[in-house]
Amino acid sequence: MKITDHSKNQNHMKTTFLLTQIIVILFVQNISAKNPFNRGVPTIAPWEIGLSSGVSIFISSFNPESSAINKKLNYWNNGINPGFGLFVVRNISPSIGFEMNWLNTRLTGKWSGKWPLLPILAGRESPLTYNSQINQFDLMMVFNIDQILLPGDPEDMGHFFIKTGIGLAHIKDTKKFYPGINYDRISGALGAGYSVSLNEKIKLQIGSIFRTVNTDNLDGVHVVANNKNGQLVNYMKIFEVYNYSYFSATYSLDDFGSNKSRHKYKRRR
């Protein structure tokens, strides 16, 4: 049976909702099991390296201009696409770390039919599709919520985290709606998840992150609207959002060049 784009979007929404519920349940259970009177200072693994695998989807274009009729605009029935990432984390305290991240993914979709085709798209395939290749680079701060709420909390197997930061998105329009144009644009990131340590070296995570990109070409086309003279014009202040939901695994390292062995279980981000 052929799965429609609408069904794919529904499945992605259900998956995101399920991940959110799992994270909330784990967070509540984790906090309820804490001993707030223990103020011992936990140790940390200074460095971590990891990889992630997940799915990405374009969310929408947003138009902040006051004259815009539609503040949120999505021309497409968006597809769900695989993504792969690598990252390095430098923990500076039990509650805060810095993450350098690379993500490779695609954003795709089919024209929804709710909007008339833009002039730039006339004469193209039917149904019209877009296909944007994304190479995303981020520098983010990662916050261990357990340690922020309960400083000095004793070591355990899992914790809730939030990450946020800035990055650079390299966007390649493989359908070439605007020939010869690729973009490198500043982006912002906000995500959350839950981390489970299998042992002092290996950790698994489940999470979801939204990225806001300062561009009007994440979905391959520019948002246009009629001006007072009835002419189609490009809006210039558009920003666009996509989501990456993932599973990841990390391996913790001691300080580079250190011969010291660790005898205690290490708190990580």
C-alpha positions, 0 to 999 in steps of 0.5 A, a space after each residue: 500500500 502506498 503511504 501518502 505524504 499526509 500519512 508520513 507527516 502524521 507518523 512523524 508528528 506521532 513519533 515526535 509526540 511519543 518521544 516527548 512523552 518518553 522524555 517527560 516521563 523519564 524526567 519526572 521519574 528521575 527527579 522524583 528519585 533524587 536525594 536533594 540533601 546530598 551535595 557531593 561534587 560529582 566528577 565528569 568525563 572531560 571529553 566525549 565523541 559521538 554519532 547520531 542517526 535520525 530523521 529530519 523534516 521541514 517545518 515551515 517558513 515564518 514571515 516577521 514583516 508586519 505587512 505579511 498576510 501569512 506569518 507562517 507559510 508552508 507550500 509543501 507536503 513535507 517528507 521525512 528523511 534520514 540524517 546522520 551526525 557526528 559530534 564532540 563534547 567538552 564538559 566544563 562542569 557537571 551541569 554544562 558542556 560545549 558541543 561541536 556538531 555536524 549533521 548531514 541530511 535532506 529536506 524534501 516534499 511535494 507541492 501541496 496544491 493549496 497554493 498556485 504555482 509560483 512563476 519560477 516553478 512554471 513548466 516543471 514536473 508534476 507533481 512538483 517536488 523539492 530536494 534540499 541537501 543540508 550540511 549543518 555545523 553547530 556550536 551548542 551549550 548543553 545543560 544537564 538539567 538534573 545538576 542545575 535543579 539539584 546541584 551535587 546530585 549523586 551519580 545515577 544512570 540517566 538525566 534530562 538535558 537541553 542544548 542550544 546554540 548557533 551554527 551554519 547551514 550549507 544549503 544545496 538546492 538539488 532541484 535548481 529552482 534558482 540555478 547556480 545558487 547555494 547558500 551558507 546561512 546562520 542558524 540557531 538551535 534548541 533541543 532537548 532529550 534524555 541520556 542513559 549511561 550504560 557504563 562509565 564509557 558509553 552513553 545512549 541518548 534520545 532527543 529532538 532539536 529544532 533549527 531556525 535558519 536565516 534563509 528563504 531557501 530551505 525548501 527550495 523556493 522564495 516566499 512571494 506575495 502581491 504588493 499594492 500594485 498587484 505585482 509578485 514580490 519577494 519578502 526579504 526577512 523570512 526565516 525557516 525551521 526544520 526538525 531533527 529527531 535522533 538517537 545517539 551514542 557517545 564514548 567518553 575520553 579522559 583529558 588528552 595526553 593524560 595517563 590517569 585512570 578513572 576509578 570512579 563512575 563519571 558524571 557526564 552531560 
